[in-house]
Amino acid sequence: MTTADAVTTTAPVPTQSTYQNRVADYWNAEENPVNLELGKLDDLYHHHYGIGDADLAVLDDPEPVRRRERITAELHRLEHAQAELLASRLGPLSPGDRVFDAGCGRGGGSVVAHLRYGCEADGVTISAKQAEFANAQARKRGIDDLVRYHHRNMLDTGLPSGAFSASWNNESTMYVELDLLFAEHARLLRRGGRYAVITGCYNDTYGQASREVSLINAHYICDIHPRSAYFRAMARNRLVPVHVEDLTAATIPYWELRKQADHLVTGIEDTFLTAYRNGSFQYLLIAADRV
């Protein structure tokens, strides 16, 4: 870690809007078991959902404590599969590369990328509490010289231009304006660098956001963007899509299992399932090259 990085890792976040302050307050106060209990299994704390076929046999365990443990482990397996999928779209990378995790949460995605490629990683979160937690986890793993977390605004990171071979957002784009976000990614990425995003977006072929999307916005204090906005904003900011994947069908099993996890439900599960099934909401992966 350079002296500059060491000094600025916990530096004050640049000027924020009132809305961004509300988002920071939300994540500073957040102690949701669906994030914390899953991460305790292997110290990989992800703040996103899962993909893949769920092993529903975990629901049939007759012993209550063991049933809860098996459900928790299965949900974590699915969310880790999502993180691995995103990381697989960042390459090819090597230990000499540096990557950027925008809206890093408690840091799981940066660790996944580091373990896969051996690369350096810088994560940015608007939550001081999350940055402190993530840095403690990196120290615990003995990788804090390579994986660093910064309490900053991902729209104005202060990180060096052109220094990154890859960057990503994992379910964090709904908290910012896309043009401002993609301009910062384009600044940070070297020419030919790869940007990837996994996000929920509303399907604007159906018109305006559905009732379900509005309920999700209210639940998470966010503003879900229409699908088309991603491609328009990328085009304006030198990011050219090379891979687009609809993960909607792949994420439904995660939500079906989570709905039955009494110890982890948050009350938003049925809303997600309805939105995915009626076609008004999509779970999308986009990978783009910086030109």
C-alpha positions in Angstrom: 0.0 0.0 0.0 1.4 3.4 -0.9 1.5 6.3 1.6 -1.2 8.1 -0.4 -3.5 5.0 -0.2 -2.9 4.6 3.5 -3.8 8.2 4.2 -6.9 8.3 2.1 -8.4 4.9 2.8 -10.5 6.4 5.6 -10.5 10.0 4.4 -13.8 11.9 4.4 -16.1 11.2 1.5 -16.1 14.0 -1.0 -19.1 16.3 -1.1 -22.4 14.4 -1.1 -26.0 15.2 -2.0 -28.7 15.0 0.6 -29.8 11.7 -1.0 -26.3 10.3 -0.8 -26.1 11.2 2.9 -29.3 9.2 3.4 -27.9 6.2 1.5 -24.7 6.4 3.7 -26.8 6.6 6.8 -28.8 3.6 5.7 -25.7 1.4 5.1 -24.0 2.6 8.2 -27.0 1.5 10.3 -27.6 -1.8 8.3 -27.2 -5.0 10.3 -29.4 -7.3 8.2 -29.0 -11.0 9.0 -29.3 -11.9 5.3 -26.0 -10.1 4.7 -24.2 -10.9 8.0 -25.2 -14.5 8.7 -24.3 -15.7 5.2 -20.9 -13.9 5.3 -20.0 -15.5 8.6 -19.8 -18.9 7.0 -16.5 -18.1 5.2 -15.8 -14.4 5.9 -16.9 -13.5 2.4 -19.6 -10.8 2.9 -21.6 -10.2 -0.2 -24.3 -7.5 -0.5 -26.2 -9.0 -3.5 -28.4 -11.9 -4.5 -27.7 -15.3 -5.9 -28.0 -17.3 -9.1 -28.3 -21.0 -10.1 -30.4 -24.0 -9.2 -31.1 -24.2 -5.5 -30.9 -27.4 -3.5 -34.5 -27.4 -2.1 -33.7 -30.5 -0.1 -32.4 -28.2 2.6 -36.0 -27.3 3.4 -36.8 -30.9 4.3 -34.4 -31.2 7.2 -36.6 -32.1 10.2 -34.2 -30.7 12.8 -34.9 -26.9 13.1 -31.4 -25.6 13.9 -29.8 -27.8 11.2 -32.4 -26.7 8.7 -31.7 -23.1 9.3 -27.9 -23.7 8.9 -28.4 -25.6 5.7 -30.7 -22.9 4.2 -28.2 -20.2 5.2 -25.3 -22.2 3.6 -27.3 -22.8 0.4 -28.2 -19.1 0.0 -24.6 -18.2 0.5 -23.5 -20.7 -2.1 -25.9 -19.1 -4.6 -24.7 -15.6 -3.9 -21.1 -16.6 -4.1 -21.9 -18.2 -7.5 -23.1 -14.8 -8.6 -19.9 -13.1 -7.4 -17.8 -15.7 -9.3 -19.8 -15.2 -12.5 -19.2 -11.4 -12.4 -15.4 -12.0 -11.6 -15.2 -14.4 -14.6 -16.2 -11.5 -16.9 -13.4 -9.2 -15.8 -10.5 -11.2 -17.4 -8.1 -12.0 -18.6 -6.2 -10.6 -15.6 -3.0 -11.3 -13.8 -1.3 -10.5 -10.5 0.1 -7.4 -12.1 -3.3 -5.9 -12.7 -5.3 -3.6 -10.5 -9.1 -3.7 -10.3 -11.8 -1.4 -8.9 -14.9 -2.5 -7.0 -17.5 0.4 -7.0 -20.0 0.2 -4.2 -18.0 -2.6 -2.6 -20.2 -3.1 0.5 -18.4 -5.3 3.1 -15.9 -6.3 0.5 -16.6 -9.8 -0.6 -16.4 -9.1 -4.4 -12.9 -7.6 -4.2 -11.7 -10.7 -2.3 -13.2 -13.0 -4.9 -11.5 -11.1 -7.7 -8.2 -11.1 -5.8 -8.4 -14.9 -5.1 -9.2 -15.6 -8.7 -6.6 -13.5 -10.4 -4.0 -12.6 -7.7 -4.6 -8.9 -8.7 -4.7 -5.8 -6.5 -8.1 -4.5 -5.7 -9.5 -1.2 -4.5 -13.1 -1.1 -3.2 -15.0 2.1 -2.6 -18.1 2.5 -0.4 -20.0 5.5 0.8 -20.4 3.8 4.2 -17.6 4.4 6.7 -18.7 1.5 8.7 -18.6 -0.9 5.6 -15.1 0.4 4.7 -13.8 -0.2 8.2 -15.3 -3.7 8.3 -13.9 -4.7 4.9 -10.4 -3.5 5.7 -10.5 -5.5 9.0 -11.5 -8.6 6.9 -8.6 -8.0 4.5 -6.2 -7.7 7.5 -7.6 -10.9 8.9 -6.9 -12.7 5.6 -3.4 -11.2 5.4 -4.1 -9.5 2.0 -4.5 -5.9 3.1 -1.3 -5.0 1.2 -3.2 -6.0 -2.0 -6.9 -5.5 -1.2 -7.8 -2.0 0.1 -11.2 -0.4 0.9 -11.8 3.3 0.8 -14.6 5.4 2.4 -15.3 7.5 -0.7 -18.0 8.4 -3.2 -17.8 6.1 -6.3 -18.7 9.0 -8.5 -15.6 10.9 -7.4 -13.0 8.4 -6.1 -9.8 10.4 -6.3 -8.1 7.2 -7.5 -5.6 7.5 -10.4 -6.8 7.8 -14.0 -6.1 4.8 -16.3 -4.7 2.7 -13.4 -7.2 -0.1 -13.6 -7.5 -3.1 -15.9 -11.1 -3.9 -14.8 -13.9 -2.4 -12.7 -17.4 -3.3 -11.7 -20.6 -2.6 -9.9 -22.5 -5.4 -8.3 -26.1 -4.3 -7.5 -25.0 -0.7 -6.6 -25.8 1.3 -9.8 -29.4 2.1 -8.6 -27.9 4.5 -6.1 -26.3 6.9 -8.6 -26.7 8.7 -11.9 -25.4 6.4 -14.6 -23.7 9.0 -16.7 -21.7 10.2 -13.7 -20.9 6.7 -12.7 -19.7 5.5 -16.1 -17.7 8.6 -16.7 -15.7 7.7 -13.5 -15.2 4.1 -14.6 -14.1 5.3 -18.0 -11.6 7.7 -16.3 -10.2 4.9 -14.1 -9.9 2.2 -16.7 -7.0 1.9 -19.1 -7.8 1.7 -22.8 -9.2 -1.8 -23.4 -10.0 -2.3 -19.8 -13.2 -4.2 -18.9 -16.2 -3.0 -17.0 -18.9 -5.3 -15.7 -22.1 -4.8 -13.9 -24.8 -7.0 -12.5 -28.0 -5.1 -11.7 -31.7 -5.2 -11.4 -33.3 -2.9 -14.0 -36.9 -2.3 -15.0 -38.0 -3.5 -18.4 -38.9 -0.3 -20.3 -40.5 -2.2 -23.2 -43.4 -2.4 -20.7 -43.4 1.4 -20.2 -42.8 3.0 -16.8 -41.6 1.3 -13.7 -44.1 -1.2 -12.3 -45.7 -1.1 -8.9 -43.3 -3.8 -7.7 -40.2 -1.8 -8.9 -41.6 1.2 -7.0 -41.9 -1.0 -3.8 -38.3 -2.2 -4.2 -37.1 1.4 -4.6 -38.9 2.4 -1.4 -37.5 -0.7 0.5 -33.9 0.0 -0.4 -34.0 3.9 -0.7 -32.8 3.5 -4.3 -33.8 4.5 -7.8 -33.8 1.5 -10.2 -32.9 2.5 -13.8 -34.6 1.3 -17.0 -32.7 -1.3 -19.0 -32.2 1.1 -21.9 -30.5 3.7 -19.7 -27.5 1.5 -19.2 -26.7 1.1 -22.9 -27.2 4.8 -23.6 -25.0 5.9 -20.8 -22.3 3.4 -21.7 -22.3 4.7 -25.3 -21.8 8.3 -24.0 -18.9 7.2 -21.8 -16.7 5.1 -24.1 -17.9 1.8 -22.8 -18.8 -0.7 -25.5 -20.8 -3.8 -24.5 -19.2 -7.1 -25.5 -21.5 -9.4 -23.5 -25.0 -9.1 -22.2 -26.7 -11.9 -20.2 -30.2 -12.0 -18.8 -29.9 -13.6 -15.4 -33.6 -13.2 -14.4 -34.5 -16.9 -14.6 -31.2 -17.8 -12.9 -32.0 -15.7 -9.8 -35.5 -16.8 -9.2 -34.5 -20.0 -7.3 -32.5 -17.9 -4.9 -35.6 -15.8 -4.1 -37.9 -18.9 -3.9 -35.5 -20.3 -1.3 -35.0 -17.1 0.6 -38.8 -16.6 0.9 -38.9 -19.8 3.0 -35.9 -18.9 5.2 -37.9 -17.6 8.2 -34.7 -16.4 9.9 -33.6 -14.3 6.9 -36.7 -12.9 5.2 -37.0 -9.1 4.9 -40.5 -8.9 3.5 -39.4 -7.9 0.0 -39.1 -11.5 -1.3 -42.6 -11.8 -2.9 -42.2 -8.4 -4.5 -39.0 -9.5 -6.3 -40.6 -12.8 -7.4 -43.7 -11.0 -8.8 -41.6 -8.4 -10.7 -39.4 -11.1 -12.2 -42.2 -13.3 -13.2 -44.4 -10.6 -14.7 -41.5 -9.4 -16.8 -41.4 -5.8 -15.5 -38.0 -6.3 -13.8 -34.9 -8.0 -15.1 -31.6 -9.2 -13.5 -28.9 -8.3 -16.1 -25.2 -8.8 -16.5 -23.4 -6.4 -18.9 -19.7 -6.5 -19.7 -18.2 -3.6 -21.7 -14.7 -2.6 -23.0 -13.4 0.9 -22.5 -12.4 2.3 -25.9 
